[in-house]
């Protein structure tokens, strides 16, 4: 027994003095721990300073019902209950009962309010008893943050988010995700919390051990006005044609800054929302919009010219048993390469490329490579789709006897909408290819930390001579009556671009019974001094309503182009006046001519704006009394035109 007692004493001494620090640390680890306090994520702004995404702090308020002394608890129980009753709408008696019950049950983690904003948090922590703090009043504050997007569903996928699941996997789509780690995230703080049983922990003090450092704010290139225009123009057309999904991108030609990007997918209920970032991530066969790339390659290699004549051979060509058809039955006969492009003749373009490269198809592919069409854009947004350009020298099963011919009119190749737009933007930009850019600058408390400038991918994708020819072709598509985009033409506003109508899922057995198409329009505006380039891609429109690119996607392009120069801020409004100068001058010259011609003879003012008509008559060489009924445009005048007028004569004008 004596030896056993000595052993116990030795073990106690060993635990207390030899391994004491080890066991203390272990005990403290089980009772006290450091909890991460997330830093406030930086805000995301539009280029004009509108808030696109922000982190709003949210608070859970609890009370340790055992911490306060009996005197304090008894003294402040009713005042606290009264304050809580005013805040929540429940009765004071309810809270007196619940708080007393929590103290009796030794509840050290009783919930008072969940997920409240900062102003409510300040209000509650000043309630009686709680205003004594954590140790005397039992106040427990837990802070989280919630990411809010003031624009709602508009550009939701592009703005993006950062989300972590229960397994620790992080998803980072869009701008918020792409720049989160480097700029938005900030530095987390730490706070000691104590275990109080039943898996619950409470802070040891009000203050944090290490205060979190907020993230930087980022200013994107997105313009909320243009974004709103693009979103609603796309949404309207998707609903009209009951399409599966679609996207729109608007890019500033000179800088590559993305002014708007909208991606909408259809739900089972027929509504649309930002499902996926199709513009960045979805590679697909572009169809006829790729004819620009094919013609560019051939012009640059000087193997064709726009004036060369090709025979469309009644609208059908056959290669290895596979047919290339024109949308026009019987074809177009013998036409120039220029006209073949403008009417989007598949046989015309295919024949021109086939004749030029049939013996050396790798030369065609090399030219596409030289124009950077095989490269990704290396944008920071995660998930960019990879281009697919078949090469006869690479044995990967993608090249075949018909690959060259199919590539020339946009099949057997794959590009994302943003990659296609980048090439068209280079043509608008006189050959300089710039990288699409989503970020303008990074700031901290209004102070600029970093500025992002234009990035050039290729200083000159084609020669100046080729660029001028391509620009004219794109202009002709809209301006010439036979052009596939002529229905978009407006004498007051110039546009240039190319329509595209591509079959999709044509390899499926049910395609002939259930035909699916991708309708697109890619171009820029104004045609002569381009400010913006734009692509519209709509997948699987209801063919009973329509499916051609000119019908489905073209109107979206036109609506966006025209509204940008009428609905956007002052700088663009000034530009709009310059663009519409011809029509304004015509109207003014007509008015001026009337004012100079008719001095004493009644002019024809029907069709003039009411105010112009009144001003015209009141400034004649005879004194007239003008009586105006209504407003708007003049539809009737009481004195016929060409009648000699007298002083003090009354003229009655009726306006609509």
C-alpha positions in Angstrom: 0.0 0.0 0.0 2.9 2.3 0.8 4.5 1.6 -2.6 1.1 2.2 -4.3 0.7 5.5 -2.5 4.2 6.6 -3.6 3.3 5.7 -7.2 0.1 7.8 -7.0 2.0 10.7 -5.5 4.7 10.4 -8.3 2.0 10.5 -11.0 0.3 13.5 -9.5 3.6 15.3 -9.3 4.4 14.4 -12.9 1.0 15.6 -14.2 1.2 18.8 -12.2 4.7 19.9 -12.9 6.3 17.8 -15.6 3.4 17.6 -18.1 1.4 20.5 -16.7 1.7 22.8 -19.7 0.8 20.0 -22.1 -2.5 19.2 -20.3 -3.3 22.9 -19.7 -3.0 23.5 -23.5 -5.2 20.4 -24.2 -7.8 21.5 -21.7 -7.8 25.1 -23.1 -8.1 23.7 -26.7 -11.2 21.9 -25.7 -12.7 24.8 -23.8 -11.4 27.9 -25.7 -10.7 28.3 -29.4 -9.8 31.0 -31.9 -12.7 31.6 -34.3 -12.2 33.3 -37.7 -13.9 36.6 -38.1 -14.4 37.1 -41.9 -13.3 40.4 -43.3 -15.9 42.5 -45.1 -15.6 41.7 -48.8 -14.9 44.7 -51.0 -17.6 46.3 -53.1 -18.0 45.8 -56.9 -18.9 49.0 -58.8 -19.8 49.8 -62.4 -17.6 52.0 -64.5 -19.9 55.0 -63.6 -19.8 54.2 -59.9 -23.1 52.3 -59.5 -23.0 49.6 -56.8 -23.1 46.1 -58.3 -22.2 43.9 -55.3 -21.6 44.7 -51.6 -21.3 42.9 -48.3 -23.8 43.8 -45.7 -23.0 42.8 -42.1 -25.7 40.8 -40.4 -25.8 40.1 -36.6 -27.2 37.4 -34.3 -27.8 38.8 -30.8 -27.8 36.3 -27.8 -27.6 36.6 -24.1 -25.8 34.5 -21.5 -28.5 34.4 -18.9 -26.1 33.3 -16.1 -23.4 36.0 -16.5 -25.2 38.9 -14.9 -25.6 39.1 -11.1 -28.9 38.4 -9.4 -29.2 42.0 -8.6 -28.7 43.2 -12.1 -30.9 40.5 -13.7 -33.8 41.3 -11.3 -33.4 45.1 -11.8 -33.2 45.0 -15.6 -35.4 42.1 -16.5 -38.6 44.1 -17.0 -36.9 47.1 -18.8 -35.1 44.7 -21.1 -38.3 42.8 -21.8 -40.1 46.1 -22.5 -37.4 47.1 -25.0 -37.5 43.7 -26.7 -41.3 43.8 -26.9 -41.1 47.2 -28.8 -38.5 45.8 -31.1 -40.2 42.5 -32.1 -43.9 43.1 -31.4 -44.2 40.3 -28.8 -45.4 41.1 -25.3 -43.2 42.2 -22.5 -44.6 39.4 -20.3 -43.5 36.8 -22.9 -39.9 38.0 -22.7 -39.9 38.2 -18.9 -41.1 34.6 -18.8 -38.6 33.4 -21.4 -35.6 35.2 -19.9 -36.4 33.9 -16.4 -36.8 30.4 -17.8 -33.4 30.8 -19.6 -31.7 31.8 -16.3 -33.3 28.9 -14.4 -32.3 26.4 -17.1 -28.7 27.9 -17.1 -29.0 28.8 -20.7 -25.9 30.7 -21.7 -26.8 31.1 -25.4 -30.4 32.4 -25.5 -31.3 33.9 -29.0 -32.8 37.4 -28.9 -32.5 38.4 -32.6 -31.3 36.8 -35.8 -29.9 38.2 -39.0 -30.4 41.9 -38.2 -28.8 44.9 -39.8 -26.2 47.2 -38.2 -28.7 49.9 -37.1 -30.8 47.3 -35.3 -27.7 45.8 -33.8 -26.7 49.2 -32.3 -30.2 49.6 -31.0 -30.4 46.2 -29.2 -27.0 46.4 -27.6 -28.1 49.6 -25.9 -31.1 47.9 -24.3 -31.1 47.7 -20.5 -28.8 44.9 -19.1 -27.3 44.3 -22.6 -25.6 47.7 -22.4 -23.5 46.5 -19.5 -21.5 44.4 -22.0 -20.4 40.8 -22.2 -19.3 40.2 -18.6 -21.9 42.1 -16.6 -24.9 42.0 -19.0 -24.3 38.6 -20.8 -24.3 40.2 -24.3 -23.2 37.8 -27.1 -22.8 39.3 -30.6 -22.1 37.1 -33.7 -21.4 38.8 -37.0 -21.7 37.4 -40.5 -21.9 39.0 -43.9 -24.4 38.7 -46.7 -23.5 39.5 -50.3 -26.2 41.8 -51.9 -26.6 42.7 -55.6 -28.6 45.9 -56.0 -29.2 45.2 -59.7 -30.9 41.9 -58.9 -30.9 39.4 -61.7 -29.3 41.7 -64.2 -25.7 40.5 -65.0 -25.9 38.3 -61.9 -23.7 35.6 -63.4 -21.2 38.1 -64.7 -21.0 39.9 -61.4 -20.6 36.5 -59.8 -19.9 35.4 -56.2 -17.7 33.3 -54.0 -19.3 30.3 -52.3 -18.0 27.5 -50.2 -19.9 24.3 -49.6 -19.9 22.0 -46.6 -16.9 20.1 -47.9 -14.7 23.2 -48.3 -15.0 23.3 -52.1 -15.0 27.0 -53.3 -16.9 28.1 -56.4 -15.9 31.4 -57.9 -17.8 32.4 -61.0 -17.9 35.9 -62.6 -16.1 39.1 -61.7 -16.6 38.7 -57.9 -15.1 35.2 -58.0 -12.3 36.1 -60.5 -10.9 39.0 -58.4 -12.0 37.8 -55.0 -8.8 36.3 -53.7 -6.5 39.1 -55.0 -8.6 42.2 -54.2 -12.0 41.7 -52.7 -11.4 39.1 -49.9 -9.5 41.2 -47.4 -7.7 39.7 -44.3 -9.8 37.7 -41.7 -9.6 38.6 -38.0 -9.7 36.3 -35.0 -11.7 36.1 -31.8 -11.5 33.8 -28.8 -14.6 31.9 -27.9 -15.4 29.6 -25.0 -17.3 26.3 -25.0 -20.4 26.5 -22.9 -21.8 23.0 -23.5 -24.1 21.3 -26.1 -21.7 22.2 -28.9 -22.3 26.0 -28.3 -19.6 28.6 -28.1 -19.7 32.2 -26.9 -17.2 35.1 -27.3 -14.9 35.7 -24.3 -15.1 39.5 -24.9 -16.8 42.1 -27.1 -13.6 42.9 -28.9 -11.8 40.8 -31.5 -8.3 39.5 -30.8 -7.3 40.5 -34.4 -9.5 42.9 -36.2 -10.4 41.9 -39.8 -9.1 44.1 -42.6 -11.7 44.8 -45.3 -11.1 44.0 -48.9 -10.4 46.5 -51.7 -13.2 47.8 -53.9 -13.1 47.1 -57.6 -14.5 49.2 -60.4 -15.6 47.2 -63.4 -16.0 48.3 -67.0 -19.7 47.5 -66.9 -22.0 50.4 -67.7 -25.3 49.9 -65.9 -27.3 51.9 -68.6 -25.9 49.7 -71.4 -26.3 46.6 -69.3 -29.9 47.4 -68.7 -30.5 48.0 -72.4 -28.8 44.7 -73.4 -30.5 42.6 -70.8 -34.1 43.7 -71.7 -33.5 43.7 -75.4 -32.3 40.0 -75.1 -35.0 39.1 -72.7 -37.7 40.4 -75.0 -36.4 38.4 -78.0 -36.0 35.2 -76.0 -39.6 35.4 -74.9 -40.8 36.2 -78.3 -39.0 33.3 -79.9 -39.3 30.9 -76.9 -35.6 30.2 -77.2 -33.6 27.9 -74.9 -31.0 30.5 -74.0 -29.0 33.4 -75.3 -26.3 36.0 -74.6 -25.3 39.5 -75.5 -21.9 41.2 -75.2 -21.2 44.9 -75.8 -17.5 45.9 -76.1 -15.9 49.3 -76.5 -14.0 49.0 -79.7 -10.8 50.9 -78.9 -10.2 49.6 -75.4 -11.8 46.2 -75.2 -13.7 47.2 -72.1 -16.9 45.2 -71.7 -19.8 47.6 -71.3 -22.5 44.9 -71.0 -22.8 41.2 -70.9 -26.1 39.3 -70.4 -26.7 35.6 -70.3 -30.2 34.3 -70.0 -31.4 30.7 -69.8 -35.0 29.3 -69.9 -36.6 27.6 -66.9 -39.1 24.8 -67.0 -41.8 27.5 -66.3 -40.8 29.5 -69.4 -39.1 32.3 -67.5 -35.5 33.4 -68.0 -32.6 34.1 -65.6 -28.8 34.3 -65.5 -28.2 30.6 -65.6 -24.7 30.2 -67.0 -22.1 32.6 -68.5 -22.7 31.4 -72.0 -20.8 34.3 -73.6 -17.5 33.3 -71.8 -17.9 29.5 -71.4 -20.0 28.1 -74.3 -18.0 27.1 -77.4 -20.2 26.3 -80.3 -20.1 26.2 -84.1 -20.6 29.8 -85.1 -22.0 29.2 -88.6 -22.1 32.1 -91.1 -20.5 34.6 -88.8 -17.2 32.6 -89.3 -17.3 33.5 -93.0 -15.6 36.7 -92.1 -12.7 34.8 -90.7 -12.5 32.6 -93.7 -12.7 35.5 -96.2 -10.1 37.4 -94.1 -7.7 34.5 -94.3 -8.1 34.2 -98.1 -7.8 37.9 -98.7 -4.7 38.2 -96.5 -3.1 35.3 -98.4 -4.1 37.0 -101.7 -5.6 33.8 -103.0 -9.0 35.5 -103.6 -10.3 39.0 -104.1 -13.8 40.4 -103.4 -14.4 40.9 -107.1 -13.6 37.3 -108.0 -16.6 35.5 -109.5 -17.8 32.1 -108.1 -20.5 29.8 -109.5 -22.9 28.8 -106.8 -24.0 25.9 -109.0 -27.8 26.1 -108.3 -27.2 26.2 -104.6 -25.8 22.8 -104.0 -22.2 21.5 -103.8 -21.1 18.0 -103.0 -17.9 16.9 -101.3 -17.3 13.2 -100.5 -21.1 12.6 -100.6 -21.8 15.5 -98.2 -23.8 18.4 -99.5 -23.4 22.1 -98.9 -26.7 24.0 -99.6 -27.7 27.6 -99.9 -30.8 28.8 -98.0 -32.1 30.2 -101.3 -33.5 27.4 -103.5 -31.6 27.2 -106.8 -28.7 29.3 -105.5 -27.5 32.7 -106.8 -25.9 31.8 -110.1 -22.5 33.3 -110.8 -21.8 36.1 -108.3 -18.7 37.9 -106.9 -17.1 36.9 -103.6 -18.3 40.1 -102.2 -22.0 39.4 -103.0 -21.6 35.8 -101.8 -20.6 37.2 -98.4 -23.4 39.8 -98.4 -26.1 37.3 -99.2 -24.4 34.7 -97.0 -24.2 32.1 -99.8 -22.7 28.9 -98.3 -21.9 27.5 -101.7 -20.2 30.7 -102.9 -17.9 31.1 -99.9 -17.2 27.3 -99.7 -16.3 27.2 -103.4 -14.0 30.2 -103.1 -12.1 28.7 -100.1 -12.0 25.2 -101.6 -10.5 26.5 -104.9 -7.9 28.5 -103.0 -6.8 26.0 -100.4 -7.7 22.5 -101.6 -4.1 21.6 -102.3 -2.7 23.2 -99.1 -5.4 23.3 -96.4 -2.7 23.8 -93.8 -2.1 27.2 -95.2 -5.6 28.2 -94.4 -5.3 26.9 -90.9 -2.0 28.7 -90.4 -3.6 32.0 -91.4 -6.4 31.4 -88.8 -3.7 30.7 -86.2 -1.9 33.9 -87.2 -5.2 35.8 -86.5 -5.2 34.3 -83.0 -8.4 32.3 -83.6 -6.9 29.2 -81.9 -6.0 31.0 -78.7 -8.1 31.5 -75.6 -8.5 35.1 -74.5 -6.9 34.4 -71.1 -9.5 36.5 -69.3 -9.6 36.3 -65.5 -13.2 35.0 -65.4 -13.1 31.3 -64.8 -14.5 28.8 -67.3 -13.6 30.2 -70.7 -14.3 27.7 -73.5 -11.5 26.6 -75.7 -11.5 27.3 -79.5 -11.4 24.3 -81.8 -9.6 24.7 -85.1 -9.0 21.4 -86.9 -5.5 21.0 -88.4 -4.6 18.3 -91.0 -1.2 18.0 -89.4 -2.6 17.0 -86.0 -3.9 13.4 -85.8 -6.8 13.9 -83.3 -9.7 12.7 -85.4 -10.9 16.3 -86.1 -9.7 16.6 -89.7 -11.4 14.9 -92.6 -11.8 15.3 -96.3 -14.6 17.8 -95.8 -13.0 19.7 -92.9 -11.7 22.6 -95.0 -15.1 23.1 -96.8 -17.1 22.9 -93.6 -14.8 25.3 -91.7 -15.2 27.9 -94.4 -18.8 28.5 -93.5 -18.6 28.0 -89.7 -18.9 24.3 -89.1 -16.3 21.9 -87.7 -14.9 24.9 -85.7 -15.8 26.1 -82.3 -15.6 29.5 -80.7 -17.2 31.2 -77.7 -19.3 34.3 -78.4 -16.7 36.5 -76.7 -13.9 35.0 -78.9 -15.9 35.7 -82.0 -16.7 39.2 -80.9 -13.0 39.9 -80.2 -12.1 39.2 -83.8 -15.0 41.4 -85.2 -13.9 44.1 -82.7 -10.4 43.9 -84.2 -11.8 44.5 -87.7 -13.7 47.5 -86.3 -10.5 48.7 -84.6 -8.6 48.8 -87.9 -6.8 45.5 -87.2 -5.7 45.9 -83.6 -7.0 43.0 -81.5 -7.4 43.9 -77.9 -8.2 41.6 -74.9 -11.7 41.9 -73.5 -11.4 43.6 -70.1 -13.8 43.6 -67.2 -11.8 45.6 -64.6 -11.1 49.3 -64.7 -9.4 50.0 -61.3 -9.0 48.9 -57.7 -9.6 51.4 -54.8 -9.4 51.5 -51.1 -11.5 54.2 -49.4 -11.6 56.1 -52.6 -7.9 56.0 -53.2 -6.7 54.3 -56.4 -4.6 51.2 -55.7 -4.2 49.9 -59.2 -5.3 50.9 -62.7 -5.9 48.5 -65.6 -5.0 49.6 -69.1 -5.7 48.2 -72.6 -4.0 44.9 -73.4 -3.1 44.3 -77.1 -3.3 40.6 -78.3 -2.2 41.3 -81.8 -1.2 44.7 -83.2 -2.4 43.9 -86.7 -4.5 40.8 -87.4 -4.6 41.6 -91.1 -3.1 44.2 -93.4 -4.7 47.6 -93.7 -5.8 46.7 -97.3 -7.6 43.5 -96.1 -9.2 45.4 -93.1 -10.7 48.0 -95.4 -12.2 45.3 -97.7 -13.7 43.4 -94.7 -15.1 46.6 -93.2 -16.8 47.4 -96.5 -18.2 43.8 -96.7 -19.7 44.1 -93.2 -21.2 47.5 -94.1 -22.7 46.1 -97.3 -24.4 43.3 -95.4 -26.6 46.0 -93.8 -26.7 48.7 -96.4 -27.2 46.8 -99.6 -30.7 45.7 -100.4 -29.6 42.1 -101.1 -27.7 42.0 -97.8 -28.9 39.5 -95.2 -28.9 42.3 -92.6 -30.6 45.0 -94.7 -33.8 45.0 -92.6 -31.6 46.5 -89.8 -30.7 49.4 -92.1 -31.5 52.9 -91.0 -30.6 56.0 -93.0 -30.1 57.9 -89.7 -27.8 55.4 -88.0 -25.1 53.2 -89.6 -24.3 49.7 -88.5 -22.1 46.9 -89.9 -22.1 43.2 -89.2 -22.8 39.7 -90.2 -25.8 37.4 -89.7 -25.4 33.8 -88.7 -27.8 30.8 -88.8 -26.2 27.5 -87.8 -27.7 24.1 -87.4 -27.0 22.6 -84.0 -27.3 19.0 -82.7 -27.6 18.0 -86.4 -25.9 14.7 -85.5 -28.9 13.7 -83.5 -31.3 11.1 -85.1 -34.4 13.3 -84.5 -33.0 16.4 -86.1 -35.2 16.3 -89.2 -38.3 16.0 -87.0 -37.1 18.5 -84.4 -34.7 21.1 -86.1 -32.6 23.2 -83.9 -30.6 26.3 -84.8 -28.3 28.9 -83.4 -29.1 32.4 -84.6 -26.5 35.2 -84.3 -25.5 38.6 -85.3 -22.1 40.1 -84.8 -21.0 43.6 -85.8 -20.3 47.1 -84.6 -21.7 50.6 -84.7 -21.5 53.3 -86.1 -20.1 51.7 -89.3 -17.7 54.5 -90.1 -16.2 55.5 -86.8 -17.0 52.4 -84.6 -17.6 53.1 -80.9 -19.0 49.7 -79.8 -18.9 46.1 -81.1 -21.7 43.7 -80.2 -22.6 40.0 -80.5 -26.0 38.5 -80.0 -26.4 34.7 -79.9 -29.7 32.9 -79.4 -29.9 29.2 -79.1 -32.8 27.0 -80.3 -35.5 29.5 -81.1 -38.9 28.1 -81.9 -38.7 27.6 -85.6 -42.4 28.1 -86.0 -41.8 31.7 -85.0 -38.5 32.1 -86.8 -34.8 31.1 -86.7 -32.7 33.1 -89.2 -30.1 35.3 -87.6 -31.4 38.4 -89.3 -34.9 37.8 -87.8 -34.0 36.5 -84.3 -30.7 38.1 -83.3 -30.4 41.1 -85.6 -33.3 43.1 -84.1 -31.6 42.7 -80.6 -28.4 44.2 -82.1 -30.3 47.1 -83.7 -32.3 47.8 -80.5 -29.2 47.9 -78.4 -27.3 50.0 -80.9 -30.0 52.7 -81.2 -30.9 52.8 -77.5 -27.2 53.2 -76.5 -27.1 56.5 -78.3 -30.4 57.8 -77.0 -30.7 56.4 -73.4 -27.1 56.6 -72.1 -25.5 59.7 -70.4 -24.5 63.0 -71.9 -21.3 61.9 -73.7 -23.2 59.4 -75.7 -26.2 61.7 -76.2 -23.9 64.2 -77.9 -22.7 61.4 -80.1 -26.3 60.6 -81.0 -26.8 64.2 -82.2 -23.8 63.8 -84.4 -25.1 60.5 -85.8 -28.6 61.8 -86.5 -27.3 65.1 -87.9 -28.4 64.3 -91.5 -32.1 63.8 -90.5 -32.1 66.8 -88.2 -30.5 69.0 -90.8 -33.1 67.8 -93.4 -36.0 68.7 -91.0 -34.4 72.1 -90.2 -33.7 72.9 -93.8 -37.3 72.1 -94.7 -38.5 74.5 -92.0 -36.1 77.2 -93.0 -37.1 76.9 -96.6 -40.8 77.4 -95.7 -39.9 80.4 -93.5 -38.0 82.0 -96.3 -40.5 81.2 -99.1 -43.8 82.1 -97.5 -43.9 85.7 -96.2 -47.5 86.8 -97.0 -48.9 83.6 -98.5 -50.4 80.8 -96.3 -47.9 77.8 -96.3 -48.9 74.2 -95.9 -48.1 73.4 -92.2 -49.9 70.0 -92.0 -47.4 67.5 -90.7 -45.2 70.1 -88.9 -44.8 70.0 -85.2 -47.3 72.3 -83.6 -44.7 74.6 -82.1 -42.8 74.9 -85.4 -46.1 75.8 -87.2 -47.0 78.5 -84.7 -43.5 80.0 -84.8 -43.6 80.0 -88.6 -46.9 81.8 -88.8 -46.2 84.3 -86.1 -43.0 85.4 -87.8 -44.5 86.1 -91.2 -44.6 89.6 -92.8 -48.3 89.9 -92.0 -49.6 90.0 -88.4 -51.7 86.8 -87.7 -53.7 85.6 -84.8 -52.8 81.9 -84.4 -55.2 79.7 -82.5 -53.9 76.2 -81.7 -56.2 73.3 -80.7 -54.4 70.3 -79.3 -50.7 69.4 -79.3 -48.3 67.3 -81.3 -48.4 67.4 -85.1 -50.6 69.7 -87.2 -53.4 67.7 -89.0 -55.6 70.5 -90.2 -55.3 74.3 -91.0 -58.3 76.7 -91.3 -56.8 78.6 -94.3 -55.7 76.6 -97.3 -52.2 76.9 -98.6 -51.3 79.5 -101.2 -54.0 81.9 -100.0 -53.0 85.5 -99.7 -53.0 86.5 -96.0 -54.2 89.8 -94.4 -53.1 91.6 -91.2 -55.0 90.6 -88.0 -56.4 87.5 -89.8 -57.1 84.4 -87.5 -55.6 81.0 -88.4 -56.9 78.0 -86.6 -54.6 75.0 -86.4 -55.7 71.5 -85.2 -53.0 69.2 -83.8 -53.1 65.5 -83.0 
